[in-house]
Amino acid sequence: LQTLRKDNTGIDLKQLFIGSEGSLGIVTGVAITTPKLPNSVNVAMFGVDSFDHVCQTARHVRKHCAEILSALEFMDQDSFDRVMHNPSHSFRDPFEKRYPMY
């Protein structure tokens, strides 16, 4: 007959950490790999009449500029106005007329 040997040395910290799913852990160091900055940055802004035109423009840009496209964003007129009238910056309006979507 073999008996189980009793161990009263305390809490097994490794098992406690695993059981807590990391909530008891403390981050003591981080290693981050960041992508290299691009050699150039190209920006284009379009004013369109509807969200459907936003989608059509996005498809067209992806089709013809996919190799240089890194981001695609849109905003409505209210958001555009808030950016243009931000008191901490002075921007020149690039459009002669207003559009519902940009």
Gaussian input, Z-matrix of N, CA and C with variables (Angstrom, degrees):
# hf/3-21g

backbone

0 1
 N
 C     1     B1
 C     2     B2     1     A1
 N     3     B3     2     A2     1     D1
 C     4     B4     3     A3     2     D2
 C     5     B5     4     A4     3     D3
 N     6     B6     5     A5     4     D4
 C     7     B7     6     A6     5     D5
 C     8     B8     7     A7     6     D6
 N     9     B9     8     A8     7     D7
 C    10    B10     9     A9     8     D8
 C    11    B11    10    A10     9     D9
 N    12    B12    11    A11    10    D10
 C    13    B13    12    A12    11    D11
 C    14    B14    13    A13    12    D12
 N    15    B15    14    A14    13    D13
 C    16    B16    15    A15    14    D14
 C    17    B17    16    A16    15    D15
 N    18    B18    17    A17    16    D16
 C    19    B19    18    A18    17    D17
 C    20    B20    19    A19    18    D18
 N    21    B21    20    A20    19    D19
 C    22    B22    21    A21    20    D20
 C    23    B23    22    A22    21    D21
 N    24    B24    23    A23    22    D22
 C    25    B25    24    A24    23    D23
 C    26    B26    25    A25    24    D24
 N    27    B27    26    A26    25    D25
 C    28    B28    27    A27    26    D26
 C    29    B29    28    A28    27    D27
 N    30    B30    29    A29    28    D28
 C    31    B31    30    A30    29    D29
 C    32    B32    31    A31    30    D30
 N    33    B33    32    A32    31    D31
 C    34    B34    33    A33    32    D32
 C    35    B35    34    A34    33    D33
 N    36    B36    35    A35    34    D34
 C    37    B37    36    A36    35    D35
 C    38    B38    37    A37    36    D36
 N    39    B39    38    A38    37    D37
 C    40    B40    39    A39    38    D38
 C    41    B41    40    A40    39    D39
 N    42    B42    41    A41    40    D40
 C    43    B43    42    A42    41    D41
 C    44    B44    43    A43    42    D42
 N    45    B45    44    A44    43    D43
 C    46    B46    45    A45    44    D44
 C    47    B47    46    A46    45    D45
 N    48    B48    47    A47    46    D46
 C    49    B49    48    A48    47    D47
 C    50    B50    49    A49    48    D48
 N    51    B51    50    A50    49    D49
 C    52    B52    51    A51    50    D50
 C    53    B53    52    A52    51    D51
 N    54    B54    53    A53    52    D52
 C    55    B55    54    A54    53    D53
 C    56    B56    55    A55    54    D54
 N    57    B57    56    A56    55    D55
 C    58    B58    57    A57    56    D56
 C    59    B59    58    A58    57    D57
 N    60    B60    59    A59    58    D58
 C    61    B61    60    A60    59    D59
 C    62    B62    61    A61    60    D60
 N    63    B63    62    A62    61    D61
 C    64    B64    63    A63    62    D62
 C    65    B65    64    A64    63    D63
 N    66    B66    65    A65    64    D64
 C    67    B67    66    A66    65    D65
 C    68    B68    67    A67    66    D66
 N    69    B69    68    A68    67    D67
 C    70    B70    69    A69    68    D68
 C    71    B71    70    A70    69    D69
 N    72    B72    71    A71    70    D70
 C    73    B73    72    A72    71    D71
 C    74    B74    73    A73    72    D72
 N    75    B75    74    A74    73    D73
 C    76    B76    75    A75    74    D74
 C    77    B77    76    A76    75    D75
 N    78    B78    77    A77    76    D76
 C    79    B79    78    A78    77    D77
 C    80    B80    79    A79    78    D78
 N    81    B81    80    A80    79    D79
 C    82    B82    81    A81    80    D80
 C    83    B83    82    A82    81    D81
 N    84    B84    83    A83    82    D82
 C    85    B85    84    A84    83    D83
 C    86    B86    85    A85    84    D84
 N    87    B87    86    A86    85    D85
 C    88    B88    87    A87    86    D86
 C    89    B89    88    A88    87    D87
 N    90    B90    89    A89    88    D88
 C    91    B91    90    A90    89    D89
 C    92    B92    91    A91    90    D90
 N    93    B93    92    A92    91    D91
 C    94    B94    93    A93    92    D92
 C    95    B95    94    A94    93    D93
 N    96    B96    95    A95    94    D94
 C    97    B97    96    A96    95    D95
 C    98    B98    97    A97    96    D96
 N    99    B99    98    A98    97    D97
 C   100   B100    99    A99    98    D98
 C   101   B101   100   A100    99    D99
 N   102   B102   101   A101   100   D100
 C   103   B103   102   A102   101   D101
 C   104   B104   103   A103   102   D102
 N   105   B105   104   A104   103   D103
 C   106   B106   105   A105   104   D104
 C   107   B107   106   A106   105   D105
 N   108   B108   107   A107   106   D106
 C   109   B109   108   A108   107   D107
 C   110   B110   109   A109   108   D108
 N   111   B111   110   A110   109   D109
 C   112   B112   111   A111   110   D110
 C   113   B113   112   A112   111   D111
 N   114   B114   113   A113   112   D112
 C   115   B115   114   A114   113   D113
 C   116   B116   115   A115   114   D114
 N   117   B117   116   A116   115   D115
 C   118   B118   117   A117   116   D116
 C   119   B119   118   A118   117   D117
 N   120   B120   119   A119   118   D118
 C   121   B121   120   A120   119   D119
 C   122   B122   121   A121   120   D120
 N   123   B123   122   A122   121   D121
 C   124   B124   123   A123   122   D122
 C   125   B125   124   A124   123   D123
 N   126   B126   125   A125   124   D124
 C   127   B127   126   A126   125   D125
 C   128   B128   127   A127   126   D126
 N   129   B129   128   A128   127   D127
 C   130   B130   129   A129   128   D128
 C   131   B131   130   A130   129   D129
 N   132   B132   131   A131   130   D130
 C   133   B133   132   A132   131   D131
 C   134   B134   133   A133   132   D132
 N   135   B135   134   A134   133   D133
 C   136   B136   135   A135   134   D134
 C   137   B137   136   A136   135   D135
 N   138   B138   137   A137   136   D136
 C   139   B139   138   A138   137   D137
 C   140   B140   139   A139   138   D138
 N   141   B141   140   A140   139   D139
 C   142   B142   141   A141   140   D140
 C   143   B143   142   A142   141   D141
 N   144   B144   143   A143   142   D142
 C   145   B145   144   A144   143   D143
 C   146   B146   145   A145   144   D144
 N   147   B147   146   A146   145   D145
 C   148   B148   147   A147   146   D146
 C   149   B149   148   A148   147   D147
 N   150   B150   149   A149   148   D148
 C   151   B151   150   A150   149   D149
 C   152   B152   151   A151   150   D150
 N   153   B153   152   A152   151   D151
 C   154   B154   153   A153   152   D152
 C   155   B155   154   A154   153   D153
 N   156   B156   155   A155   154   D154
 C   157   B157   156   A156   155   D155
 C   158   B158   157   A157   156   D156
 N   159   B159   158   A158   157   D157
 C   160   B160   159   A159   158   D158
 C   161   B161   160   A160   159   D159
 N   162   B162   161   A161   160   D160
 C   163   B163   162   A162   161   D161
 C   164   B164   163   A163   162   D162
 N   165   B165   164   A164   163   D163
 C   166   B166   165   A165   164   D164
 C   167   B167   166   A166   165   D165
 N   168   B168   167   A167   166   D166
 C   169   B169   168   A168   167   D167
 C   170   B170   169   A169   168   D168
 N   171   B171   170   A170   169   D169
 C   172   B172   171   A171   170   D170
 C   173   B173   172   A172   171   D171
 N   174   B174   173   A173   172   D172
 C   175   B175   174   A174   173   D173
 C   176   B176   175   A175   174   D174
 N   177   B177   176   A176   175   D175
 C   178   B178   177   A177   176   D176
 C   179   B179   178   A178   177   D177
 N   180   B180   179   A179   178   D178
 C   181   B181   180   A180   179   D179
 C   182   B182   181   A181   180   D180
 N   183   B183   182   A182   181   D181
 C   184   B184   183   A183   182   D182
 C   185   B185   184   A184   183   D183
 N   186   B186   185   A185   184   D184
 C   187   B187   186   A186   185   D185
 C   188   B188   187   A187   186   D186
 N   189   B189   188   A188   187   D187
 C   190   B190   189   A189   188   D188
 C   191   B191   190   A190   189   D189
 N   192   B192   191   A191   190   D190
 C   193   B193   192   A192   191   D191
 C   194   B194   193   A193   192   D192
 N   195   B195   194   A194   193   D193
 C   196   B196   195   A195   194   D194
 C   197   B197   196   A196   195   D195
 N   198   B198   197   A197   196   D196
 C   199   B199   198   A198   197   D197
 C   200   B200   199   A199   198   D198
 N   201   B201   200   A200   199   D199
 C   202   B202   201   A201   200   D200
 C   203   B203   202   A202   201   D201
 N   204   B204   203   A203   202   D202
 C   205   B205   204   A204   203   D203
 C   206   B206   205   A205   204   D204
 N   207   B207   206   A206   205   D205
 C   208   B208   207   A207   206   D206
 C   209   B209   208   A208   207   D207
 N   210   B210   209   A209   208   D208
 C   211   B211   210   A210   209   D209
 C   212   B212   211   A211   210   D210
 N   213   B213   212   A212   211   D211
 C   214   B214   213   A213   212   D212
 C   215   B215   214   A214   213   D213
 N   216   B216   215   A215   214   D214
 C   217   B217   216   A216   215   D215
 C   218   B218   217   A217   216   D216
 N   219   B219   218   A218   217   D217
 C   220   B220   219   A219   218   D218
 C   221   B221   220   A220   219   D219
 N   222   B222   221   A221   220   D220
 C   223   B223   222   A222   221   D221
 C   224   B224   223   A223   222   D222
 N   225   B225   224   A224   223   D223
 C   226   B226   225   A225   224   D224
 C   227   B227   226   A226   225   D225
 N   228   B228   227   A227   226   D226
 C   229   B229   228   A228   227   D227
 C   230   B230   229   A229   228   D228
 N   231   B231   230   A230   229   D229
 C   232   B232   231   A231   230   D230
 C   233   B233   232   A232   231   D231
 N   234   B234   233   A233   232   D232
 C   235   B235   234   A234   233   D233
 C   236   B236   235   A235   234   D234
 N   237   B237   236   A236   235   D235
 C   238   B238   237   A237   236   D236
 C   239   B239   238   A238   237   D237
 N   240   B240   239   A239   238   D238
 C   241   B241   240   A240   239   D239
 C   242   B242   241   A241   240   D240
 N   243   B243   242   A242   241   D241
 C   244   B244   243   A243   242   D242
 C   245   B245   244   A244   243   D243
 N   246   B246   245   A245   244   D244
 C   247   B247   246   A246   245   D245
 C   248   B248   247   A247   246   D246
 N   249   B249   248   A248   247   D247
 C   250   B250   249   A249   248   D248
 C   251   B251   250   A250   249   D249
 N   252   B252   251   A251   250   D250
 C   253   B253   252   A252   251   D251
 C   254   B254   253   A253   252   D252
 N   255   B255   254   A254   253   D253
 C   256   B256   255   A255   254   D254
 C   257   B257   256   A256   255   D255
 N   258   B258   257   A257   256   D256
 C   259   B259   258   A258   257   D257
 C   260   B260   259   A259   258   D258
 N   261   B261   260   A260   259   D259
 C   262   B262   261   A261   260   D260
 C   263   B263   262   A262   261   D261
 N   264   B264   263   A263   262   D262
 C   265   B265   264   A264   263   D263
 C   266   B266   265   A265   264   D264
 N   267   B267   266   A266   265   D265
 C   268   B268   267   A267   266   D266
 C   269   B269   268   A268   267   D267
 N   270   B270   269   A269   268   D268
 C   271   B271   270   A270   269   D269
 C   272   B272   271   A271   270   D270
 N   273   B273   272   A272   271   D271
 C   274   B274   273   A273   272   D272
 C   275   B275   274   A274   273   D273
 N   276   B276   275   A275   274   D274
 C   277   B277   276   A276   275   D275
 C   278   B278   277   A277   276   D276
 N   279   B279   278   A278   277   D277
 C   280   B280   279   A279   278   D278
 C   281   B281   280   A280   279   D279
 N   282   B282   281   A281   280   D280
 C   283   B283   282   A282   281   D281
 C   284   B284   283   A283   282   D282
 N   285   B285   284   A284   283   D283
 C   286   B286   285   A285   284   D284
 C   287   B287   286   A286   285   D285
 N   288   B288   287   A287   286   D286
 C   289   B289   288   A288   287   D287
 C   290   B290   289   A289   288   D288
 N   291   B291   290   A290   289   D289
 C   292   B292   291   A291   290   D290
 C   293   B293   292   A292   291   D291
 N   294   B294   293   A293   292   D292
 C   295   B295   294   A294   293   D293
 C   296   B296   295   A295   294   D294
 N   297   B297   296   A296   295   D295
 C   298   B298   297   A297   296   D296
 C   299   B299   298   A298   297   D297
 N   300   B300   299   A299   298   D298
 C   301   B301   300   A300   299   D299
 C   302   B302   301   A301   300   D300
 N   303   B303   302   A302   301   D301
 C   304   B304   303   A303   302   D302
 C   305   B305   304   A304   303   D303

   B1=1.4520
   B2=1.5205
   B3=1.3559
   B4=1.4648
   B5=1.5140
   B6=1.2930
   B7=1.4607
   B8=1.5205
   B9=1.3000
   B10=1.4521
   B11=1.5132
   B12=1.2898
   B13=1.4487
   B14=1.5194
   B15=1.3010
   B16=1.4543
   B17=1.5233
   B18=1.3692
   B19=1.4636
   B20=1.5245
   B21=1.3137
   B22=1.4663
   B23=1.5242
   B24=1.3236
   B25=1.4649
   B26=1.5216
   B27=1.2996
   B28=1.4640
   B29=1.5229
   B30=1.3011
   B31=1.4623
   B32=1.5220
   B33=1.3242
   B34=1.4564
   B35=1.5348
   B36=1.3251
   B37=1.4694
   B38=1.5280
   B39=1.3126
   B40=1.4656
   B41=1.5259
   B42=1.3132
   B43=1.4590
   B44=1.5313
   B45=1.3272
   B46=1.4572
   B47=1.5263
   B48=1.3271
   B49=1.4567
   B50=1.5244
   B51=1.3364
   B52=1.4630
   B53=1.5220
   B54=1.3111
   B55=1.4573
   B56=1.5164
   B57=1.3135
   B58=1.4704
   B59=1.5218
   B60=1.3541
   B61=1.4617
   B62=1.5239
   B63=1.3090
   B64=1.4574
   B65=1.5132
   B66=1.3341
   B67=1.4686
   B68=1.5280
   B69=1.3106
   B70=1.4568
   B71=1.5281
   B72=1.3276
   B73=1.4597
   B74=1.5191
   B75=1.3032
   B76=1.4636
   B77=1.5213
   B78=1.3226
   B79=1.4576
   B80=1.5196
   B81=1.3205
   B82=1.4674
   B83=1.5192
   B84=1.3166
   B85=1.4611
   B86=1.5119
   B87=1.3266
   B88=1.4574
   B89=1.5221
   B90=1.3068
   B91=1.4627
   B92=1.5221
   B93=1.3135
   B94=1.4592
   B95=1.5245
   B96=1.3145
   B97=1.4534
   B98=1.5234
   B99=1.3028
   B100=1.4596
   B101=1.5222
   B102=1.3235
   B103=1.4607
   B104=1.5270
   B105=1.3053
   B106=1.4522
   B107=1.5291
   B108=1.3259
   B109=1.4591
   B110=1.5227
   B111=1.3362
   B112=1.4624
   B113=1.5256
   B114=1.3364
   B115=1.4596
   B116=1.5186
   B117=1.3289
   B118=1.4602
   B119=1.5243
   B120=1.3163
   B121=1.4621
   B122=1.5278
   B123=1.3210
   B124=1.4589
   B125=1.5230
   B126=1.3186
   B127=1.4566
   B128=1.5302
   B129=1.3200
   B130=1.4644
   B131=1.5137
   B132=1.3239
   B133=1.4615
   B134=1.5162
   B135=1.3291
   B136=1.4508
   B137=1.5194
   B138=1.3102
   B139=1.4543
   B140=1.5143
   B141=1.3343
   B142=1.4658
   B143=1.5247
   B144=1.3294
   B145=1.4663
   B146=1.5225
   B147=1.3315
   B148=1.4605
   B149=1.5292
   B150=1.3346
   B151=1.4615
   B152=1.5268
   B153=1.3342
   B154=1.4685
   B155=1.5268
   B156=1.3267
   B157=1.4733
   B158=1.5339
   B159=1.3156
   B160=1.4731
   B161=1.5225
   B162=1.3383
   B163=1.4684
   B164=1.5264
   B165=1.3341
   B166=1.4705
   B167=1.5290
   B168=1.3188
   B169=1.4653
   B170=1.5255
   B171=1.3263
   B172=1.4619
   B173=1.5242
   B174=1.3258
   B175=1.4652
   B176=1.5325
   B177=1.3250
   B178=1.4696
   B179=1.5315
   B180=1.3234
   B181=1.4674
   B182=1.5275
   B183=1.3408
   B184=1.4650
   B185=1.5245
   B186=1.3329
   B187=1.4611
   B188=1.5306
   B189=1.3330
   B190=1.4599
   B191=1.5254
   B192=1.3129
   B193=1.4712
   B194=1.5249
   B195=1.3070
   B196=1.4659
   B197=1.5217
   B198=1.3368
   B199=1.4593
   B200=1.5254
   B201=1.3281
   B202=1.4695
   B203=1.5250
   B204=1.3309
   B205=1.4611
   B206=1.5228
   B207=1.3313
   B208=1.4630
   B209=1.5292
   B210=1.3220
   B211=1.4648
   B212=1.5184
   B213=1.3200
   B214=1.4555
   B215=1.5228
   B216=1.3101
   B217=1.4652
   B218=1.5166
   B219=1.3273
   B220=1.4592
   B221=1.5163
   B222=1.3370
   B223=1.4647
   B224=1.5187
   B225=1.3217
   B226=1.4551
   B227=1.5331
   B228=1.3276
   B229=1.4683
   B230=1.5218
   B231=1.3190
   B232=1.4654
   B233=1.5324
   B234=1.3176
   B235=1.4681
   B236=1.5206
   B237=1.3290
   B238=1.4644
   B239=1.5309
   B240=1.3336
   B241=1.4711
   B242=1.5284
   B243=1.3151
   B244=1.4679
   B245=1.5257
   B246=1.3255
   B247=1.4647
   B248=1.5253
   B249=1.3244
   B250=1.4701
   B251=1.5212
   B252=1.3276
   B253=1.4671
   B254=1.5256
   B255=1.3159
   B256=1.4580
   B257=1.5309
   B258=1.3371
   B259=1.4708
   B260=1.5271
   B261=1.3249
   B262=1.4668
   B263=1.5320
   B264=1.3304
   B265=1.4634
   B266=1.5224
   B267=1.3023
   B268=1.4568
   B269=1.5283
   B270=1.3306
   B271=1.4567
   B272=1.5156
   B273=1.3214
   B274=1.4603
   B275=1.5227
   B276=1.3178
   B277=1.4653
   B278=1.5318
   B279=1.3372
   B280=1.4637
   B281=1.5313
   B282=1.3362
   B283=1.4599
   B284=1.5215
   B285=1.3338
   B286=1.4663
   B287=1.5213
   B288=1.3362
   B289=1.4682
   B290=1.5226
   B291=1.3117
   B292=1.4633
   B293=1.5230
   B294=1.3355
   B295=1.4637
   B296=1.5231
   B297=1.3230
   B298=1.4732
   B299=1.5282
   B300=1.3349
   B301=1.4722
   B302=1.5235
   B303=1.3294
   B304=1.4734
   B305=1.5055
   A1=108.84
   A2=115.68
   A3=120.25
   A4=108.52
   A5=115.37
   A6=119.68
   A7=109.63
   A8=115.56
   A9=122.16
   A10=108.84
   A11=115.75
   A12=120.20
   A13=109.10
   A14=117.70
   A15=123.06
   A16=109.94
   A17=114.74
   A18=120.36
   A19=107.74
   A20=117.95
   A21=122.85
   A22=112.18
   A23=117.54
   A24=119.48
   A25=113.10
   A26=119.53
   A27=120.99
   A28=111.96
   A29=114.22
   A30=121.62
   A31=109.62
   A32=116.65
   A33=121.86
   A34=106.46
   A35=116.82
   A36=121.27
   A37=112.78
   A38=116.73
   A39=119.55
   A40=110.05
   A41=117.44
   A42=121.05
   A43=111.56
   A44=117.11
   A45=120.53
   A46=110.54
   A47=116.25
   A48=121.04
   A49=111.02
   A50=117.12
   A51=121.24
   A52=110.07
   A53=117.90
   A54=121.87
   A55=113.36
   A56=117.04
   A57=119.88
   A58=111.61
   A59=116.40
   A60=123.03
   A61=111.47
   A62=116.86
   A63=121.52
   A64=115.37
   A65=117.83
   A66=119.06
   A67=112.47
   A68=117.82
   A69=120.71
   A70=112.05
   A71=116.98
   A72=120.92
   A73=112.60
   A74=114.98
   A75=122.61
   A76=107.27
   A77=117.20
   A78=121.12
   A79=107.68
   A80=115.83
   A81=120.25
   A82=112.42
   A83=117.52
   A84=120.68
   A85=109.93
   A86=115.87
   A87=121.08
   A88=108.25
   A89=116.70
   A90=122.49
   A91=107.72
   A92=117.03
   A93=121.99
   A94=108.93
   A95=115.57
   A96=121.04
   A97=107.32
   A98=116.82
   A99=121.13
   A100=109.63
   A101=117.09
   A102=119.00
   A103=111.36
   A104=115.98
   A105=121.94
   A106=109.64
   A107=116.98
   A108=120.14
   A109=109.77
   A110=117.45
   A111=119.05
   A112=110.71
   A113=115.61
   A114=120.68
   A115=112.04
   A116=116.78
   A117=120.39
   A118=109.53
   A119=114.91
   A120=121.23
   A121=106.94
   A122=116.18
   A123=122.09
   A124=108.18
   A125=116.37
   A126=121.35
   A127=108.49
   A128=115.42
   A129=120.90
   A130=107.72
   A131=116.59
   A132=120.92
   A133=108.21
   A134=115.49
   A135=121.58
   A136=109.93
   A137=117.46
   A138=122.77
   A139=108.01
   A140=117.87
   A141=121.64
   A142=110.45
   A143=115.12
   A144=120.66
   A145=115.78
   A146=118.81
   A147=119.58
   A148=109.66
   A149=115.41
   A150=119.72
   A151=110.63
   A152=117.55
   A153=120.04
   A154=110.48
   A155=116.60
   A156=119.96
   A157=110.94
   A158=117.68
   A159=120.46
   A160=109.38
   A161=116.60
   A162=121.09
   A163=111.16
   A164=117.32
   A165=120.64
   A166=110.71
   A167=116.58
   A168=121.08
   A169=110.44
   A170=117.35
   A171=120.96
   A172=110.85
   A173=117.54
   A174=120.46
   A175=110.98
   A176=116.54
   A177=121.17
   A178=110.94
   A179=116.90
   A180=120.82
   A181=110.46
   A182=117.69
   A183=120.07
   A184=111.82
   A185=116.01
   A186=120.54
   A187=111.34
   A188=116.80
   A189=120.15
   A190=114.91
   A191=118.16
   A192=120.87
   A193=112.82
   A194=117.96
   A195=121.03
   A196=112.86
   A197=118.36
   A198=120.11
   A199=113.12
   A200=118.20
   A201=119.94
   A202=112.66
   A203=117.71
   A204=121.61
   A205=110.63
   A206=116.57
   A207=119.47
   A208=111.74
   A209=117.79
   A210=120.37
   A211=109.54
   A212=115.46
   A213=122.34
   A214=106.97
   A215=117.17
   A216=121.32
   A217=109.82
   A218=116.05
   A219=120.12
   A220=109.30
   A221=115.74
   A222=120.62
   A223=108.84
   A224=115.63
   A225=119.81
   A226=110.05
   A227=115.70
   A228=120.84
   A229=112.46
   A230=117.31
   A231=120.62
   A232=111.00
   A233=117.11
   A234=120.79
   A235=110.73
   A236=116.96
   A237=121.20
   A238=110.69
   A239=116.50
   A240=120.29
   A241=111.45
   A242=117.63
   A243=120.71
   A244=111.26
   A245=116.27
   A246=119.38
   A247=110.19
   A248=116.45
   A249=120.54
   A250=112.52
   A251=117.98
   A252=121.54
   A253=112.83
   A254=116.37
   A255=121.12
   A256=108.63
   A257=118.50
   A258=120.00
   A259=114.14
   A260=118.04
   A261=119.09
   A262=112.86
   A263=117.64
   A264=121.27
   A265=110.27
   A266=115.91
   A267=121.17
   A268=107.86
   A269=116.09
   A270=121.22
   A271=110.25
   A272=115.91
   A273=121.32
   A274=107.51
   A275=117.21
   A276=121.78
   A277=108.92
   A278=117.97
   A279=119.78
   A280=114.19
   A281=117.77
   A282=121.01
   A283=110.67
   A284=115.12
   A285=121.03
   A286=111.42
   A287=117.24
   A288=120.63
   A289=109.84
   A290=117.10
   A291=123.95
   A292=110.02
   A293=115.36
   A294=122.34
   A295=108.30
   A296=117.65
   A297=119.74
   A298=113.70
   A299=116.41
   A300=121.17
   A301=109.74
   A302=114.63
   A303=121.23
   A304=108.98
   D1=127.20
   D2=176.39
   D3=-105.35
   D4=139.12
   D5=179.17
   D6=-106.37
   D7=154.60
   D8=176.51
   D9=-77.36
   D10=129.33
   D11=-179.24
   D12=-81.90
   D13=127.08
   D14=-177.45
   D15=-83.43
   D16=138.12
   D17=-179.28
   D18=-127.86
   D19=110.29
   D20=-179.62
   D21=-106.46
   D22=33.25
   D23=-175.93
   D24=-76.68
   D25=-10.15
   D26=177.91
   D27=125.94
   D28=-166.66
   D29=-177.07
   D30=-75.02
   D31=137.58
   D32=173.45
   D33=-81.30
   D34=101.81
   D35=-174.35
   D36=-60.98
   D37=-35.51
   D38=179.35
   D39=-62.07
   D40=-47.44
   D41=-179.82
   D42=-67.55
   D43=-35.25
   D44=177.10
   D45=-63.67
   D46=-43.28
   D47=179.01
   D48=-64.03
   D49=-44.17
   D50=179.40
   D51=-64.36
   D52=-42.81
   D53=-179.07
   D54=-67.65
   D55=-26.83
   D56=-179.66
   D57=-86.09
   D58=2.20
   D59=-179.54
   D60=55.00
   D61=35.65
   D62=175.28
   D63=86.87
   D64=-4.94
   D65=-176.44
   D66=-70.18
   D67=-17.80
   D68=177.71
   D69=-96.57
   D70=1.67
   D71=-177.11
   D72=-82.71
   D73=157.94
   D74=176.68
   D75=-124.09
   D76=128.12
   D77=178.33
   D78=-77.84
   D79=121.69
   D80=-178.86
   D81=-110.75
   D82=-9.10
   D83=178.71
   D84=-168.45
   D85=152.83
   D86=-178.50
   D87=-140.81
   D88=138.83
   D89=173.28
   D90=-119.65
   D91=122.42
   D92=-177.11
   D93=-123.06
   D94=130.12
   D95=173.99
   D96=-101.56
   D97=121.77
   D98=-179.73
   D99=-108.50
   D100=146.98
   D101=178.35
   D102=-69.29
   D103=153.83
   D104=178.01
   D105=-66.74
   D106=142.95
   D107=176.99
   D108=-63.58
   D109=140.73
   D110=179.73
   D111=-67.64
   D112=155.22
   D113=178.11
   D114=-69.73
   D115=-27.97
   D116=179.46
   D117=-145.55
   D118=159.59
   D119=177.57
   D120=-128.73
   D121=126.41
   D122=178.94
   D123=-116.14
   D124=129.92
   D125=-178.66
   D126=-127.95
   D127=134.85
   D128=174.90
   D129=-134.34
   D130=144.96
   D131=178.53
   D132=-131.93
   D133=132.27
   D134=-178.27
   D135=-121.76
   D136=142.77
   D137=170.42
   D138=-103.48
   D139=127.61
   D140=-178.44
   D141=-130.82
   D142=163.64
   D143=-171.45
   D144=-87.68
   D145=-13.03
   D146=-177.72
   D147=-161.12
   D148=168.47
   D149=176.63
   D150=-65.70
   D151=-32.88
   D152=175.86
   D153=-60.31
   D154=-39.16
   D155=177.46
   D156=-69.09
   D157=-31.72
   D158=173.65
   D159=-59.89
   D160=-46.97
   D161=-178.97
   D162=-64.62
   D163=-42.09
   D164=178.62
   D165=-63.61
   D166=-43.25
   D167=179.19
   D168=-64.12
   D169=-41.54
   D170=179.13
   D171=-61.94
   D172=-43.77
   D173=177.87
   D174=-62.09
   D175=-42.94
   D176=-179.58
   D177=-64.01
   D178=-44.87
   D179=-179.69
   D180=-65.14
   D181=-43.46
   D182=178.36
   D183=-61.04
   D184=-38.26
   D185=-178.54
   D186=-67.31
   D187=-41.41
   D188=-172.38
   D189=-99.16
   D190=-14.69
   D191=-176.57
   D192=-128.79
   D193=22.45
   D194=-173.09
   D195=-58.02
   D196=-35.65
   D197=-175.91
   D198=-71.45
   D199=-21.28
   D200=179.17
   D201=-113.77
   D202=-3.26
   D203=-177.38
   D204=-80.27
   D205=121.57
   D206=177.27
   D207=-113.87
   D208=-17.75
   D209=179.31
   D210=-157.34
   D211=155.11
   D212=177.46
   D213=-143.58
   D214=122.71
   D215=-177.79
   D216=-131.27
   D217=156.35
   D218=173.03
   D219=-140.33
   D220=158.93
   D221=176.66
   D222=-148.63
   D223=158.72
   D224=177.45
   D225=-89.96
   D226=176.78
   D227=-176.43
   D228=-60.73
   D229=-40.99
   D230=-179.58
   D231=-61.94
   D232=-43.97
   D233=178.38
   D234=-63.81
   D235=-41.98
   D236=178.45
   D237=-60.79
   D238=-43.91
   D239=179.29
   D240=-63.12
   D241=-38.84
   D242=178.89
   D243=-63.80
   D244=-39.00
   D245=177.05
   D246=-66.49
   D247=-46.32
   D248=-176.44
   D249=-65.18
   D250=-30.53
   D251=-176.74
   D252=-105.44
   D253=23.10
   D254=177.35
   D255=-67.65
   D256=121.59
   D257=-176.27
   D258=-66.30
   D259=-19.29
   D260=-178.02
   D261=-87.61
   D262=-6.01
   D263=178.85
   D264=-135.25
   D265=156.83
   D266=176.05
   D267=-121.03
   D268=108.29
   D269=-179.42
   D270=-112.31
   D271=144.05
   D272=173.47
   D273=-90.56
   D274=128.92
   D275=-179.70
   D276=-68.26
   D277=120.80
   D278=-177.94
   D279=-81.58
   D280=-3.12
   D281=-175.39
   D282=-114.80
   D283=144.64
   D284=177.47
   D285=-84.80
   D286=-26.11
   D287=178.27
   D288=-130.56
   D289=166.19
   D290=-179.47
   D291=-86.49
   D292=145.62
   D293=176.39
   D294=-128.10
   D295=150.12
   D296=176.84
   D297=-66.61
   D298=-31.13
   D299=-177.11
   D300=-136.24
   D301=150.91
   D302=178.04
   D303=-130.79

